[in-house]
Amino acid sequence: AAREGIRRAFVPADDADEAALVDGIDVYPIDSLAGLIKHLTGVASIPVYRGVPISQDDTPIMATDFAVVRGQEHVKRGLEVAAAGAHNVLLSGPPGTGKTLLARALPSILPALEREDAIEVTKILSVAGMLSAGKPLMRERPFRAPHHTVSYAGLVGGGRFPRPGEISLAHRGVLFLDELPEFGQNVLEVLRQPLEDRVVTISRASGAVTYPANFILVGAMNPCPCGYNGDPERDCACSAGAIARYQKRISGPLLDRIDIHLDVPRVDYEKLADRRAGEPSATIRQRVEQARERQRSRLRGTSLRTNADMGPLEIQRHCHLDDTSEALMRAAMRQLQLSARSYHRILKLARTIADLANETDVRSHHLAEALQYRPKIAVG
């Protein structure tokens, strides 16, 4: 209504807090049609509703702090890069190595939601009927973790009057898919387009509804059906064919849309028993926020927010490579048989790594780190 130039809105009293979040519009809460008629005819007056005070505390609610995660420093680094540039991640390792713990720690290093994003997230929850009473504005980034038995409609959204699914409920937050190969093939493949377009469209005979779906995808998987392929502590019971079939449940095009692939090995006893706290999430989050601010400044004047949002034009403009980096990229393209999509995603990832280092140009060592995050499992 506000975008259409409407300056007054009469809403049910129960929805007044939510409606009052929108700037530039006067909200009048009504308890009945009779009350509305009395107001419009001048018999009685309904005062403009100002809404409840919204907390200005921008500190994210942290379910898991990185300080409690023992070892896995290379995985923490990869997740920091993911948070800084909004890149997708796949964690692979045996059972019990901390994949789920690490995924659940990711929101603790993401920047707080800006007001515009918070309103966007709130609107999605409102449409889904999931907005908590007395909490008109969502300040925390969503973390959605659907079970691998989730249906197509549950993930994408659906119903006679289409409601948002998990993809949209994770907007501006994290979508965590544990046991990724166990998800249905049609469910996994539907992720491909939202990961590119950042929206999802639900079509019905009566029309189509488009919901935003700009999230960080975090997948987790075992390396094989039994879970112990490559584990130095336990023997794998799977045949080579079974391992290949298991890994190929995740298609090549979907893997190509995941920027950061991380092996999560067992942590040795010495690290587990170490009582010294690791680097806290608050410290990592400061670096992430600084990197995000560099991206925001560089992309000012566009609708883009992060390096992951960049298209070919922005990549060409902001990811220039020197001669050494060009040679490294050329060799990687040839030896790894990278696709054009992979090429662009590697450049965006290298740009994020440079931003974390507070460097203006993408150097060869930034590119080398980005290349280390490429897939190490078979693609189907």
GUVO-19013 format. One record per residue (C-alpha): residue number from 0; residue in three letters; x, y, z. Coordinates in steps of 0.001 Angstrom, whole numbers. Layout:
REM residues N
+-----+---------+---------+---------+---------+
: num : residuo :       X :       Y :       Z :
+-----+---------+---------+---------+---------+
: NUM :     ALA :       X :       Y :       Z :
...
+-----+---------+---------+---------+---------+
END
This chain:
REM residues 380
+-----+---------+---------+---------+---------+
: num : residuo :       X :       Y :       Z :
+-----+---------+---------+---------+---------+
:   0 :     ALA :       0 :       0 :       0 :
:   1 :     ALA :    2801 :    2434 :     886 :
:   2 :     ARG :    4534 :    1760 :   -2451 :
:   3 :     GLU :    1283 :    2664 :   -4241 :
:   4 :     GLY :    1186 :    6031 :   -2489 :
:   5 :     ILE :   -1495 :    5133 :      54 :
:   6 :     ARG :    -987 :    7091 :    3263 :
:   7 :     ARG :   -3706 :    5636 :    5528 :
:   8 :     ALA :   -4429 :    1994 :    6308 :
:   9 :     PHE :   -7178 :     498 :    8455 :
:  10 :     VAL :   -6128 :   -2914 :    9745 :
:  11 :     PRO :   -7383 :   -5440 :   12313 :
:  12 :     ALA :   -6147 :   -4463 :   15770 :
:  13 :     ASP :   -4196 :   -7732 :   16079 :
:  14 :     ASP :   -2130 :   -6777 :   13008 :
:  15 :     ALA :   -1439 :   -3165 :   14000 :
:  16 :     ASP :    2054 :   -3788 :   15412 :
:  17 :     GLU :    3161 :   -5441 :   12193 :
:  18 :     ALA :    1579 :   -2798 :    9930 :
:  19 :     ALA :    3144 :      29 :   11951 :
:  20 :     LEU :    6611 :   -1158 :   10904 :
:  21 :     VAL :    6066 :     318 :    7432 :
:  22 :     ASP :    7312 :    3889 :    7122 :
:  23 :     GLY :    5252 :    6608 :    5475 :
:  24 :     ILE :    1788 :    5282 :    6265 :
:  25 :     ASP :    -628 :    6007 :    9129 :
:  26 :     VAL :   -2063 :    2848 :   10683 :
:  27 :     TYR :   -5509 :    2796 :   12285 :
:  28 :     PRO :   -6355 :    -341 :   14303 :
:  29 :     ILE :   -9992 :   -1381 :   14102 :
:  30 :     ASP :  -11881 :   -3825 :   16316 :
:  31 :     SER :  -15032 :   -4004 :   14197 :
:  32 :     LEU :  -16618 :   -2731 :   11002 :
:  33 :     ALA :  -18983 :    -687 :   13151 :
:  34 :     GLY :  -16022 :    1115 :   14692 :
:  35 :     LEU :  -14584 :    1790 :   11239 :
:  36 :     ILE :  -17896 :    3239 :   10022 :
:  37 :     LYS :  -18111 :    5511 :   13076 :
:  38 :     HIS :  -14603 :    6794 :   12345 :
:  39 :     LEU :  -15289 :    7413 :    8652 :
:  40 :     THR :  -18573 :    9210 :    9383 :
:  41 :     GLY :  -17068 :   11357 :   12127 :
:  42 :     VAL :  -19113 :    9835 :   14952 :
:  43 :     ALA :  -15967 :    8613 :   16716 :
:  44 :     SER :  -12238 :    8879 :   16134 :
:  45 :     ILE :   -9618 :    6133 :   15933 :
:  46 :     PRO :   -6155 :    7494 :   16797 :
:  47 :     VAL :   -3148 :    6708 :   14616 :
:  48 :     TYR :   -1291 :    3710 :   16005 :
:  49 :     ARG :    2409 :    4322 :   16662 :
:  50 :     GLY :    3424 :     739 :   17358 :
:  51 :     VAL :    5426 :    -832 :   20143 :
:  52 :     PRO :    9068 :     200 :   20653 :
:  53 :     ILE :   11455 :   -2008 :   18697 :
:  54 :     SER :   14697 :   -3057 :   20336 :
:  55 :     GLN :   17738 :   -1510 :   18702 :
:  56 :     ASP :   20063 :   -4237 :   19938 :
:  57 :     ASP :   21841 :   -5454 :   16808 :
:  58 :     THR :   23719 :   -8266 :   18545 :
:  59 :     PRO :   22777 :  -11554 :   16847 :
:  60 :     ILE :   21343 :  -14280 :   19044 :
:  61 :     MET :   24024 :  -16974 :   19077 :
:  62 :     ALA :   22842 :  -20559 :   19430 :
:  63 :     THR :   26418 :  -21869 :   19103 :
:  64 :     ASP :   29612 :  -19861 :   19529 :
:  65 :     PHE :   32674 :  -20729 :   17476 :
:  66 :     ALA :   34705 :  -20602 :   20695 :
:  67 :     VAL :   33226 :  -23944 :   21803 :
:  68 :     VAL :   34176 :  -25742 :   18575 :
:  69 :     ARG :   37445 :  -27612 :   19107 :
:  70 :     GLY :   39902 :  -27833 :   16208 :
:  71 :     GLN :   38594 :  -27655 :   12617 :
:  72 :     GLU :   40385 :  -24346 :   12036 :
:  73 :     HIS :   40291 :  -24723 :    8247 :
:  74 :     VAL :   36529 :  -25330 :    8402 :
:  75 :     LYS :   36023 :  -22258 :   10585 :
:  76 :     ARG :   38021 :  -20242 :    8067 :
:  77 :     GLY :   35865 :  -21514 :    5214 :
:  78 :     LEU :   32693 :  -20595 :    7109 :
:  79 :     GLU :   34094 :  -17125 :    7803 :
:  80 :     VAL :   34635 :  -16638 :    4070 :
:  81 :     ALA :   31111 :  -17931 :    3431 :
:  82 :     ALA :   29621 :  -15472 :    5927 :
:  83 :     ALA :   31634 :  -12559 :    4552 :
:  84 :     GLY :   30470 :  -13000 :     955 :
:  85 :     ALA :   27207 :  -14971 :    1407 :
:  86 :     HIS :   28653 :  -18042 :    -324 :
:  87 :     ASN :   27146 :  -21544 :    -257 :
:  88 :     VAL :   28932 :  -24331 :    1640 :
:  89 :     LEU :   29109 :  -28137 :    1642 :
:  90 :     LEU :   30550 :  -29939 :    4690 :
:  91 :     SER :   31678 :  -33532 :    4160 :
:  92 :     GLY :   33025 :  -35908 :    6770 :
:  93 :     PRO :   32391 :  -38998 :    8921 :
:  94 :     PRO :   29620 :  -39053 :   11547 :
:  95 :     GLY :   30408 :  -37243 :   14784 :
:  96 :     THR :   32997 :  -34805 :   13444 :
:  97 :     GLY :   30973 :  -31671 :   14208 :
:  98 :     LYS :   29369 :  -30856 :   10856 :
:  99 :     THR :   26013 :  -29970 :   12403 :
: 100 :     LEU :   27617 :  -27993 :   15235 :
: 101 :     LEU :   29649 :  -25951 :   12750 :
: 102 :     ALA :   26619 :  -25284 :   10562 :
: 103 :     ARG :   24591 :  -24101 :   13538 :
: 104 :     ALA :   27432 :  -21772 :   14538 :
: 105 :     LEU :   27359 :  -19949 :   11189 :
: 106 :     PRO :   24523 :  -17514 :   12111 :
: 107 :     SER :   26608 :  -16330 :   15081 :
: 108 :     ILE :   29129 :  -14691 :   12724 :
: 109 :     LEU :   26625 :  -13173 :   10289 :
: 110 :     PRO :   25935 :   -9418 :   10533 :
: 111 :     ALA :   22695 :   -8357 :   12202 :
: 112 :     LEU :   19727 :   -7807 :    9918 :
: 113 :     GLU :   19310 :   -4275 :    8639 :
: 114 :     ARG :   15828 :   -2831 :    9168 :
: 115 :     GLU :   14815 :   -3263 :    5515 :
: 116 :     ASP :   15856 :   -6919 :    5578 :
: 117 :     ALA :   14197 :   -7468 :    8954 :
: 118 :     ILE :   10893 :   -6195 :    7552 :
: 119 :     GLU :   11313 :   -8488 :    4528 :
: 120 :     VAL :   11875 :  -11515 :    6776 :
: 121 :     THR :    8953 :  -10485 :    8974 :
: 122 :     LYS :    6613 :  -10268 :    5970 :
: 123 :     ILE :    7495 :  -13806 :    4888 :
: 124 :     LEU :    6832 :  -15192 :    8371 :
: 125 :     SER :    3565 :  -13263 :    8492 :
: 126 :     VAL :    2367 :  -14750 :    5194 :
: 127 :     ALA :    3349 :  -18208 :    6476 :
: 128 :     GLY :    1392 :  -17622 :    9700 :
: 129 :     MET :    4557 :  -18078 :   11762 :
: 130 :     LEU :    5035 :  -14613 :   13264 :
: 131 :     SER :    5299 :  -14791 :   17041 :
: 132 :     ALA :    2759 :  -12837 :   19075 :
: 133 :     GLY :    4284 :   -9757 :   20667 :
: 134 :     LYS :    7268 :   -9859 :   18317 :
: 135 :     PRO :    6280 :   -7725 :   15322 :
: 136 :     LEU :    9793 :   -7411 :   13867 :
: 137 :     MET :   12215 :  -10312 :   13380 :
: 138 :     ARG :   15712 :   -9166 :   14323 :
: 139 :     GLU :   17503 :  -12521 :   13999 :
: 140 :     ARG :   18595 :  -14078 :   10734 :
: 141 :     PRO :   16572 :  -17218 :    9996 :
: 142 :     PHE :   18134 :  -20649 :   10388 :
: 143 :     ARG :   16026 :  -23338 :    8748 :
: 144 :     ALA :   16946 :  -27025 :    8966 :
: 145 :     PRO :   14262 :  -29170 :    7290 :
: 146 :     HIS :   14487 :  -32959 :    7613 :
: 147 :     HIS :   15543 :  -34920 :    4528 :
: 148 :     THR :   11985 :  -36255 :    4254 :
: 149 :     VAL :   10667 :  -32761 :    3462 :
: 150 :     SER :    8357 :  -32691 :     453 :
: 151 :     TYR :    8757 :  -30604 :   -2675 :
: 152 :     ALA :    5939 :  -28321 :   -1492 :
: 153 :     GLY :    7467 :  -28104 :    1976 :
: 154 :     LEU :   10741 :  -26850 :     548 :
: 155 :     VAL :    9451 :  -24605 :   -2249 :
: 156 :     GLY :    6061 :  -23627 :    -874 :
: 157 :     GLY :    2575 :  -24472 :   -2006 :
: 158 :     GLY :   -1075 :  -24783 :   -1155 :
: 159 :     ARG :   -4225 :  -23496 :   -2781 :
: 160 :     PHE :   -3218 :  -20027 :   -1631 :
: 161 :     PRO :     563 :  -20466 :   -1988 :
: 162 :     ARG :    2481 :  -20082 :    1239 :
: 163 :     PRO :    6271 :  -19809 :    1433 :
: 164 :     GLY :    8303 :  -22976 :    1957 :
: 165 :     GLU :   11648 :  -23548 :    3663 :
: 166 :     ILE :   13536 :  -21860 :     807 :
: 167 :     SER :   11779 :  -18550 :    1465 :
: 168 :     LEU :   11613 :  -18966 :    5241 :
: 169 :     ALA :   15437 :  -19015 :    5120 :
: 170 :     HIS :   15551 :  -15678 :    3233 :
: 171 :     ARG :   18454 :  -13489 :    4473 :
: 172 :     GLY :   19587 :  -16365 :    6664 :
: 173 :     VAL :   20813 :  -19953 :    6440 :
: 174 :     LEU :   19182 :  -23028 :    4892 :
: 175 :     PHE :   20864 :  -26085 :    6433 :
: 176 :     LEU :   20329 :  -29422 :    4707 :
: 177 :     ASP :   21852 :  -32201 :    6802 :
: 178 :     GLU :   22410 :  -35613 :    5166 :
: 179 :     LEU :   22179 :  -33894 :    1783 :
: 180 :     PRO :   22259 :  -37056 :    -410 :
: 181 :     GLU :   19226 :  -38401 :    1493 :
: 182 :     PHE :   16956 :  -35642 :     173 :
: 183 :     GLY :   14751 :  -36557 :   -2776 :
: 184 :     GLN :   16223 :  -35908 :   -6213 :
: 185 :     ASN :   13390 :  -33586 :   -7224 :
: 186 :     VAL :   13761 :  -31694 :   -3945 :
: 187 :     LEU :   17487 :  -31120 :   -4482 :
: 188 :     GLU :   17156 :  -30106 :   -8116 :
: 189 :     VAL :   14570 :  -27447 :   -7306 :
: 190 :     LEU :   17298 :  -25605 :   -5377 :
: 191 :     ARG :   19234 :  -24819 :   -8537 :
: 192 :     GLN :   17144 :  -21910 :   -9783 :
: 193 :     PRO :   16671 :  -20116 :   -6440 :
: 194 :     LEU :   20432 :  -20334 :   -5876 :
: 195 :     GLU :   20874 :  -18358 :   -9104 :
: 196 :     ASP :   17854 :  -16038 :   -9133 :
: 197 :     ARG :   17379 :  -15531 :   -5356 :
: 198 :     VAL :   13608 :  -15909 :   -5768 :
: 199 :     VAL :   11185 :  -18813 :   -6054 :
: 200 :     THR :    7959 :  -18787 :   -8073 :
: 201 :     ILE :    4967 :  -20952 :   -7161 :
: 202 :     SER :    2569 :  -21407 :  -10066 :
: 203 :     ARG :   -1102 :  -22265 :   -9715 :
: 204 :     ALA :   -4037 :  -22271 :  -12131 :
: 205 :     SER :   -5165 :  -18974 :  -10618 :
: 206 :     GLY :   -1758 :  -17344 :  -11141 :
: 207 :     ALA :    1808 :  -17290 :   -9860 :
: 208 :     VAL :    3307 :  -16008 :   -6614 :
: 209 :     THR :    6979 :  -15066 :   -6286 :
: 210 :     TYR :    8697 :  -15098 :   -2896 :
: 211 :     PRO :   12260 :  -13941 :   -2127 :
: 212 :     ALA :   14783 :  -16722 :   -1485 :
: 213 :     ASN :   18191 :  -15151 :    -893 :
: 214 :     PHE :   19867 :  -17482 :    1597 :
: 215 :     ILE :   23197 :  -19131 :    2324 :
: 216 :     LEU :   22914 :  -22849 :    1615 :
: 217 :     VAL :   24855 :  -25101 :    3979 :
: 218 :     GLY :   24795 :  -28783 :    3118 :
: 219 :     ALA :   26300 :  -31599 :    5169 :
: 220 :     MET :   26982 :  -35169 :    4108 :
: 221 :     ASN :   28916 :  -38310 :    4885 :
: 222 :     PRO :   31513 :  -39302 :    2273 :
: 223 :     CYS :   29757 :  -42642 :    1609 :
: 224 :     PRO :   26712 :  -44699 :    2709 :
: 225 :     CYS :   28432 :  -46127 :    5809 :
: 226 :     GLY :   30060 :  -42765 :    6528 :
: 227 :     TYR :   33669 :  -43859 :    6940 :
: 228 :     ASN :   35309 :  -43604 :    3529 :
: 229 :     GLY :   38722 :  -42010 :    4099 :
: 230 :     ASP :   38415 :  -42184 :    7896 :
: 231 :     PRO :   41776 :  -43213 :    9431 :
: 232 :     GLU :   40042 :  -44696 :   12504 :
: 233 :     ARG :   37462 :  -46992 :   10888 :
: 234 :     ASP :   37304 :  -49094 :    7759 :
: 235 :     CYS :   34769 :  -48262 :    5072 :
: 236 :     ALA :   32323 :  -51084 :    4274 :
: 237 :     CYS :   31167 :  -49624 :     956 :
: 238 :     SER :   32121 :  -50748 :   -2534 :
: 239 :     ALA :   33532 :  -48261 :   -5017 :
: 240 :     GLY :   30275 :  -48429 :   -6965 :
: 241 :     ALA :   28182 :  -47725 :   -3866 :
: 242 :     ILE :   30332 :  -44712 :   -3014 :
: 243 :     ALA :   30051 :  -43340 :   -6552 :
: 244 :     ARG :   26271 :  -43805 :   -6626 :
: 245 :     TYR :   25904 :  -42152 :   -3224 :
: 246 :     GLN :   27946 :  -39101 :   -4176 :
: 247 :     LYS :   26185 :  -38752 :   -7518 :
: 248 :     ARG :   22865 :  -38245 :   -5760 :
: 249 :     ILE :   23994 :  -34610 :   -5712 :
: 250 :     SER :   24077 :  -33525 :   -9343 :
: 251 :     GLY :   26979 :  -31716 :  -10961 :
: 252 :     PRO :   24916 :  -28555 :  -11647 :
: 253 :     LEU :   23955 :  -28330 :   -7967 :
: 254 :     LEU :   27532 :  -28909 :   -6794 :
: 255 :     ASP :   28619 :  -26215 :   -9234 :
: 256 :     ARG :   26449 :  -23722 :   -7339 :
: 257 :     ILE :   28200 :  -24468 :   -4041 :
: 258 :     ASP :   31250 :  -22236 :   -3683 :
: 259 :     ILE :   32988 :  -23714 :    -648 :
: 260 :     HIS :   33540 :  -27470 :    -223 :
: 261 :     LEU :   35054 :  -28407 :    3141 :
: 262 :     ASP :   36269 :  -31739 :    4486 :
: 263 :     VAL :   35464 :  -32130 :    8193 :
: 264 :     PRO :   37796 :  -34823 :    9609 :
: 265 :     ARG :   37927 :  -36290 :   13090 :
: 266 :     VAL :   39475 :  -34062 :   15755 :
: 267 :     ASP :   42342 :  -35679 :   17658 :
: 268 :     TYR :   42242 :  -36118 :   21430 :
: 269 :     GLU :   44730 :  -33358 :   22208 :
: 270 :     LYS :   42525 :  -30721 :   20560 :
: 271 :     LEU :   39333 :  -32075 :   22106 :
: 272 :     ALA :   40901 :  -32023 :   25586 :
: 273 :     ASP :   42376 :  -28533 :   25175 :
: 274 :     ARG :   40604 :  -26285 :   27695 :
: 275 :     ARG :   41645 :  -23065 :   25998 :
: 276 :     ALA :   38722 :  -21303 :   24364 :
: 277 :     GLY :   38865 :  -20794 :   20622 :
: 278 :     GLU :   38318 :  -17499 :   18845 :
: 279 :     PRO :   34837 :  -16232 :   19797 :
: 280 :     SER :   32123 :  -15595 :   17243 :
: 281 :     ALA :   32023 :  -11887 :   18144 :
: 282 :     THR :   35615 :  -11424 :   16954 :
: 283 :     ILE :   35010 :  -13304 :   13709 :
: 284 :     ARG :   31789 :  -11369 :   13156 :
: 285 :     GLN :   33691 :   -8076 :   13309 :
: 286 :     ARG :   35872 :   -9190 :   10387 :
: 287 :     VAL :   32799 :  -10360 :    8493 :
: 288 :     GLU :   31044 :   -7022 :    9053 :
: 289 :     GLN :   34095 :   -5105 :    7830 :
: 290 :     ALA :   34261 :   -7247 :    4681 :
: 291 :     ARG :   30520 :   -6744 :    4097 :
: 292 :     GLU :   30962 :   -2984 :    4450 :
: 293 :     ARG :   33635 :   -3029 :    1723 :
: 294 :     GLN :   31232 :   -4894 :    -539 :
: 295 :     ARG :   28390 :   -2506 :     264 :
: 296 :     SER :   30590 :     471 :    -588 :
: 297 :     ARG :   31812 :   -1099 :   -3828 :
: 298 :     LEU :   28304 :   -2085 :   -4939 :
: 299 :     ARG :   26635 :    1167 :   -3896 :
: 300 :     GLY :   24142 :    2370 :   -6479 :
: 301 :     THR :   23065 :   -1175 :   -7375 :
: 302 :     SER :   20560 :   -3596 :   -5859 :
: 303 :     LEU :   23424 :   -5953 :   -4940 :
: 304 :     ARG :   24628 :   -6457 :   -1363 :
: 305 :     THR :   27344 :   -9106 :   -1362 :
: 306 :     ASN :   29959 :  -10616 :   -3633 :
: 307 :     ALA :   27768 :  -13690 :   -4094 :
: 308 :     ASP :   25135 :  -11427 :   -5688 :
: 309 :     MET :   27477 :  -10188 :   -8426 :
: 310 :     GLY :   26818 :  -11025 :  -12064 :
: 311 :     PRO :   29328 :  -11217 :  -14947 :
: 312 :     LEU :   29405 :   -7428 :  -15406 :
: 313 :     GLU :   30237 :   -6751 :  -11747 :
: 314 :     ILE :   32765 :   -9590 :  -11715 :
: 315 :     GLN :   34554 :   -8073 :  -14696 :
: 316 :     ARG :   34574 :   -4689 :  -12983 :
: 317 :     HIS :   35594 :   -5710 :   -9462 :
: 318 :     CYS :   37602 :   -8943 :   -9853 :
: 319 :     HIS :   40445 :   -7889 :  -12134 :
: 320 :     LEU :   43393 :  -10321 :  -12084 :
: 321 :     ASP :   47065 :   -9454 :  -12500 :
: 322 :     ASP :   49328 :  -11513 :  -14774 :
: 323 :     THR :   50290 :  -14006 :  -12051 :
: 324 :     SER :   46666 :  -14573 :  -11082 :
: 325 :     GLU :   45650 :  -14879 :  -14740 :
: 326 :     ALA :   48221 :  -17624 :  -15245 :
: 327 :     LEU :   46994 :  -19466 :  -12140 :
: 328 :     MET :   43362 :  -19207 :  -13239 :
: 329 :     ARG :   44172 :  -20368 :  -16761 :
: 330 :     ALA :   45993 :  -23439 :  -15414 :
: 331 :     ALA :   43137 :  -24231 :  -13022 :
: 332 :     MET :   40527 :  -23961 :  -15773 :
: 333 :     ARG :   42481 :  -26411 :  -17901 :
: 334 :     GLN :   43475 :  -28927 :  -15221 :
: 335 :     LEU :   40199 :  -28930 :  -13269 :
: 336 :     GLN :   37994 :  -28619 :  -16382 :
: 337 :     LEU :   36018 :  -25823 :  -14764 :
: 338 :     SER :   32750 :  -24552 :  -16210 :
: 339 :     ALA :   32017 :  -20899 :  -16913 :
: 340 :     ARG :   29829 :  -20856 :  -13789 :
: 341 :     SER :   32702 :  -22254 :  -11718 :
: 342 :     TYR :   35039 :  -19618 :  -13150 :
: 343 :     HIS :   32743 :  -16793 :  -12059 :
: 344 :     ARG :   32112 :  -18315 :   -8636 :
: 345 :     ILE :   35838 :  -18732 :   -7981 :
: 346 :     LEU :   36441 :  -15082 :   -8850 :
: 347 :     LYS :   33662 :  -13951 :   -6510 :
: 348 :     LEU :   35085 :  -16137 :   -3760 :
: 349 :     ALA :   38587 :  -14730 :   -4294 :
: 350 :     ARG :   37101 :  -11221 :   -4127 :
: 351 :     THR :   35618 :  -12049 :    -708 :
: 352 :     ILE :   38933 :  -13432 :     547 :
: 353 :     ALA :   40615 :  -10186 :    -557 :
: 354 :     ASP :   37913 :   -8185 :    1253 :
: 355 :     LEU :   38584 :  -10090 :    4475 :
: 356 :     ALA :   42254 :   -9189 :    4075 :
: 357 :     ASN :   41316 :   -5522 :    3459 :
: 358 :     GLU :   43033 :   -5607 :      69 :
: 359 :     THR :   41808 :   -3642 :   -2934 :
: 360 :     ASP :   42987 :   -6073 :   -5606 :
: 361 :     VAL :   42499 :   -9818 :   -5990 :
: 362 :     ARG :   45948 :  -11394 :   -5723 :
: 363 :     SER :   47193 :  -14853 :   -6614 :
: 364 :     HIS :   47125 :  -16044 :   -2980 :
: 365 :     HIS :   43450 :  -15047 :   -2707 :
: 366 :     LEU :   42745 :  -17008 :   -5870 :
: 367 :     ALA :   44761 :  -19988 :   -4612 :
: 368 :     GLU :   42669 :  -20174 :   -1439 :
: 369 :     ALA :   39447 :  -19916 :   -3460 :
: 370 :     LEU :   40578 :  -22810 :   -5672 :
: 371 :     GLN :   41205 :  -24967 :   -2599 :
: 372 :     TYR :   37482 :  -24830 :   -1863 :
: 373 :     ARG :   36477 :  -26557 :   -5115 :
: 374 :     PRO :   34654 :  -29941 :   -4954 :
: 375 :     LYS :   36633 :  -32998 :   -3959 :
: 376 :     ILE :   33833 :  -35508 :   -4593 :
: 377 :     ALA :   32549 :  -36940 :   -7840 :
: 378 :     VAL :   29968 :  -34926 :   -9735 :
: 379 :     GLY :   26975 :  -36510 :  -11381 :
+-----+---------+---------+---------+---------+
END
